[in-house]
Amino acid sequence: MNNDMCDLGGRIALVTGAGRGVGRRTALHLAAHGAGGVAVNDADPGRAAAVAEEITATGVPAVAAAADVGDFDAVGAMFDKVRADLGPVGILVNNAGNRGVAARPKTRPRPFWEQTPDDWAPWIHVNLDGVLNCTRGALSHMVPEGYGRIVTVISDAGRVGEAHGLEIYSAAKAGAAGFTRAVARLGGRHGVTANSVALGATRTPAIQKLTENEDFAKKALANYVVRRFGEPEDAANMILFLTSDAASWITGQTMPVNGGYSMTL
């Protein structure tokens, strides 16, 4: 008898941005809870391959699916590869974020009123275009199967708005959440649920050095009811739940995993 309420029943999962951080931990979580196979997406082929090898070592089939999620054609080819290697995707986790394949600026971002669309494009490319591209690809697998679970990782920046260089990031994440709600309305009759997970500051490689800075940590954690940074496991636990049939009557929602950074109805 299987007592795992989050057992995934052999469904094939694709996790974007899974080469490290929340994405890696999520891919490993899904593999450990009954996924029939896991496609590990990352813009960096080496990172994707390394995590796919970790999963394969546990006895669960996995493939590296390197692609820039903001590239429509590359995403289409990625889904074709996953179908051929593992089968149709039943679970999609839209986790890829930040600036994606674009290099992070080495200087402090200019004020928004001095920026141009060239400054905005990398944020929109991965955080919004990437979600559109991958969700479209997943639905082409899910609708014919009559089953699907889509989880989009956003940020509390998309719920409360963050300034000082994160204005477009906030906008793109809010757009991804709104799109996910629309997909929930679209997909329900086809057995597809779609939800978002809004993260607070989580200890991933992108902010690891900052979290180790005592002054930064003290100032940042003053905004959190639970006085610690999130860990990738915190996010992965919620994502696992939403991708399982334990959450089959939850759709169109944004679930905060944020240590109490924001509290809204």
C-alpha positions as CSV (number, residue, x, y, z in Angstrom):
1,M,0.0,0.0,0.0
2,N,1.3,3.4,-1.0
3,N,1.0,5.9,1.9
4,D,2.5,8.8,0.1
5,M,-0.3,11.3,-0.4
6,C,1.8,13.2,-2.9
7,D,2.6,10.2,-5.1
8,L,2.7,11.4,-8.7
9,G,1.6,8.1,-10.2
10,G,4.3,7.7,-12.8
11,R,3.6,11.0,-14.5
12,I,6.3,12.6,-16.6
13,A,7.5,15.9,-15.2
14,L,9.5,18.8,-16.8
15,V,11.1,21.3,-14.5
16,T,12.6,24.5,-16.0
17,G,15.6,26.2,-14.6
18,A,16.3,22.9,-12.7
19,G,20.1,23.0,-12.9
20,R,20.4,24.5,-9.4
21,G,18.5,26.0,-6.5
22,V,14.7,25.6,-6.2
23,G,14.5,23.9,-9.6
24,R,17.1,21.2,-8.8
25,R,15.5,20.5,-5.4
26,T,12.0,20.3,-7.1
27,A,13.2,17.9,-9.7
28,L,14.7,15.6,-7.1
29,H,11.5,15.9,-5.0
30,L,9.3,14.9,-7.9
31,A,11.6,12.0,-8.7
32,A,11.4,10.8,-5.1
33,H,7.6,10.9,-5.0
34,G,6.6,8.7,-7.9
35,A,7.4,10.7,-11.1
36,G,7.7,8.2,-14.0
37,G,10.5,10.4,-15.4
38,V,11.9,13.9,-15.0
39,A,13.1,16.2,-17.8
40,V,15.7,18.6,-16.4
41,N,15.7,21.9,-18.2
42,D,18.4,24.6,-17.8
43,A,19.9,27.1,-20.1
44,D,23.3,25.6,-19.1
45,P,23.6,22.1,-20.7
46,G,26.2,21.1,-18.1
47,R,24.0,21.9,-15.1
48,A,21.0,20.1,-16.7
49,A,23.1,17.0,-17.4
50,A,24.4,16.9,-13.8
51,V,21.0,17.0,-12.2
52,A,19.6,14.5,-14.7
53,E,22.5,12.2,-13.6
54,E,21.6,12.7,-10.0
55,I,18.0,11.6,-10.7
56,T,19.0,8.7,-12.8
57,A,21.2,7.4,-10.0
58,T,18.1,7.1,-7.8
59,G,16.5,4.7,-10.4
60,V,14.1,7.2,-12.0
61,P,14.5,7.9,-15.7
62,A,15.7,11.5,-16.4
63,V,16.9,13.5,-19.4
64,A,18.7,16.7,-19.7
65,A,16.6,19.2,-21.7
66,A,18.8,22.2,-22.2
67,A,17.1,25.2,-23.8
68,D,16.5,28.9,-23.4
69,V,12.8,28.9,-22.3
70,G,12.3,32.3,-23.8
71,D,13.1,30.9,-27.3
72,F,9.8,29.6,-28.8
73,D,11.4,27.2,-31.3
74,A,13.9,25.8,-28.8
75,V,11.0,25.1,-26.4
76,G,9.1,23.3,-29.1
77,A,12.1,21.1,-29.8
78,M,12.6,20.5,-26.1
79,F,9.0,19.2,-25.7
80,D,9.4,17.0,-28.8
81,K,12.6,15.5,-27.2
82,V,11.0,14.8,-23.9
83,R,8.0,13.1,-25.5
84,A,10.3,10.9,-27.5
85,D,12.6,10.1,-24.6
86,L,10.2,9.8,-21.7
87,G,6.6,10.3,-22.9
88,P,4.0,13.1,-22.8
89,V,4.5,15.7,-20.1
90,G,1.9,15.5,-17.3
91,I,3.6,17.9,-14.9
92,L,5.2,21.2,-15.8
93,V,7.0,23.4,-13.3
94,N,7.8,26.8,-14.7
95,N,10.7,27.7,-12.4
96,A,13.2,29.4,-14.7
97,G,13.6,33.0,-13.7
98,N,15.8,36.0,-12.9
99,R,17.5,37.3,-16.0
100,G,17.7,33.9,-17.6
101,V,20.6,33.5,-20.1
102,A,21.3,37.3,-20.0
103,A,24.4,38.3,-18.0
104,R,23.6,40.0,-14.7
105,P,24.7,43.6,-14.7
106,K,27.9,44.3,-12.7
107,T,26.7,47.7,-11.7
108,R,23.6,48.8,-9.8
109,P,20.6,49.1,-12.2
110,R,19.7,52.5,-13.4
111,P,16.5,54.1,-12.1
112,F,13.5,52.9,-14.0
113,W,13.0,56.4,-15.5
114,E,16.4,56.1,-17.2
115,Q,15.9,52.6,-18.5
116,T,14.9,51.5,-22.0
117,P,13.2,48.4,-23.4
118,D,16.7,46.9,-23.8
119,D,16.9,46.8,-20.0
120,W,13.5,45.3,-19.6
121,A,13.8,42.6,-22.3
122,P,15.8,40.0,-20.3
123,W,13.4,40.0,-17.4
124,I,10.4,39.6,-19.7
125,H,12.1,37.0,-21.9
126,V,12.5,34.4,-19.2
127,N,9.9,35.3,-16.5
128,L,6.9,35.9,-18.9
129,D,7.8,34.7,-22.4
130,G,9.4,31.6,-20.9
131,V,6.2,30.7,-19.0
132,L,4.0,31.3,-22.1
133,N,6.3,29.1,-24.3
134,C,6.5,26.2,-21.9
135,T,2.9,26.2,-20.9
136,R,1.9,26.1,-24.5
137,G,4.2,23.2,-25.1
138,A,2.9,21.4,-22.0
139,L,-0.8,21.9,-22.9
140,S,-0.2,20.2,-26.2
141,H,0.7,17.1,-24.2
142,M,-1.8,17.5,-21.4
143,V,-5.1,18.3,-23.2
144,P,-5.1,15.1,-25.4
145,E,-4.3,13.1,-22.3
146,G,-7.0,14.7,-20.2
147,Y,-4.6,15.4,-17.3
148,G,-2.1,18.0,-16.3
149,R,-0.5,19.9,-13.4
150,I,1.1,23.2,-14.1
151,V,2.9,25.1,-11.4
152,T,4.5,28.5,-12.0
153,V,7.1,29.8,-9.6
154,I,6.7,33.6,-9.2
155,S,8.0,35.9,-6.5
156,D,6.4,38.0,-3.8
157,A,7.7,40.8,-6.0
158,G,4.8,40.0,-8.3
159,R,2.4,40.3,-5.4
160,V,3.6,43.4,-3.6
161,G,5.8,45.1,-6.1
162,E,9.5,45.7,-5.6
163,A,11.5,48.8,-6.7
164,H,15.2,49.5,-7.0
165,G,15.9,47.6,-10.2
166,L,13.1,45.0,-9.8
167,E,10.2,46.9,-11.3
168,I,10.1,44.8,-14.5
169,Y,10.8,41.6,-12.7
170,S,7.8,42.4,-10.5
171,A,5.7,43.1,-13.6
172,A,6.8,39.9,-15.4
173,K,6.1,37.8,-12.3
174,A,2.7,39.4,-11.8
175,G,1.9,38.8,-15.5
176,A,3.0,35.1,-15.2
177,A,0.6,34.7,-12.2
178,G,-2.3,36.3,-14.1
179,F,-1.6,34.1,-17.1
180,T,-1.5,31.0,-14.9
181,R,-5.0,31.9,-13.5
182,A,-6.2,32.2,-17.1
183,V,-4.8,28.8,-17.9
184,A,-6.6,27.4,-14.9
185,R,-9.9,28.6,-16.4
186,L,-8.9,27.2,-19.8
187,G,-7.6,23.9,-18.6
188,G,-10.1,22.8,-16.0
189,R,-12.4,21.0,-18.4
190,H,-9.4,19.1,-19.7
191,G,-8.3,17.9,-16.3
192,V,-5.5,20.4,-16.1
193,T,-4.9,22.5,-13.0
194,A,-2.6,25.5,-12.9
195,N,-1.3,27.4,-9.8
196,S,1.5,29.7,-8.9
197,V,3.9,29.6,-5.9
198,A,5.1,33.0,-4.7
199,L,8.5,32.8,-3.0
200,G,10.1,35.2,-0.5
201,A,13.9,35.5,-0.3
202,T,15.2,31.9,-0.7
203,R,18.7,30.8,-0.2
204,T,19.7,29.9,-3.7
205,P,23.0,30.4,-5.6
206,A,21.6,33.7,-6.9
207,I,21.6,35.3,-3.4
208,Q,23.8,32.9,-1.4
209,K,26.6,35.5,-0.8
210,L,24.1,38.1,0.2
211,T,22.5,35.9,2.8
212,E,25.9,35.3,4.3
213,N,26.4,39.0,4.8
214,E,25.4,39.7,8.4
215,D,24.3,43.3,7.8
216,F,22.2,42.4,4.8
217,A,20.7,39.4,6.5
218,K,19.7,41.4,9.6
219,K,18.1,44.1,7.5
220,A,16.3,41.7,5.2
221,L,15.0,39.3,7.9
222,A,13.4,42.2,9.8
223,N,10.7,42.0,7.1
224,Y,10.0,38.3,7.8
225,V,7.7,36.9,10.6
226,V,9.7,33.7,10.5
227,R,13.2,35.0,11.0
228,R,15.1,33.0,8.4
229,F,15.6,32.8,4.7
230,G,13.7,30.2,2.8
231,E,15.4,27.1,1.6
232,P,14.9,25.3,-1.7
233,E,13.1,22.5,0.2
234,D,10.5,25.0,1.4
235,A,9.5,25.8,-2.2
236,A,9.8,22.2,-3.4
237,N,7.4,20.9,-0.8
238,M,4.7,23.2,-1.9
239,I,5.4,22.6,-5.6
240,L,5.3,18.8,-5.0
241,F,1.9,19.1,-3.3
242,L,0.4,21.2,-6.1
243,T,1.6,18.7,-8.7
244,S,0.1,15.8,-6.9
245,D,-3.5,14.6,-6.9
246,A,-3.7,15.7,-3.2
247,A,-4.2,19.1,-4.7
248,S,-6.6,18.1,-7.5
249,W,-9.3,20.6,-6.4
250,I,-6.9,23.5,-6.2
251,T,-6.5,25.6,-9.3
252,G,-6.0,29.3,-10.3
253,Q,-4.4,30.1,-6.9
254,T,-1.2,31.8,-5.8
255,M,0.3,30.1,-2.8
256,P,2.8,32.1,-0.9
257,V,5.9,30.4,0.6
258,N,7.4,33.4,2.1
259,G,8.0,33.2,5.9
260,G,5.3,35.8,6.4
261,Y,6.9,38.5,4.3
262,S,3.4,39.5,3.0
263,M,0.0,38.5,4.2
264,T,-3.0,39.2,2.0
265,L,-6.4,37.7,1.5
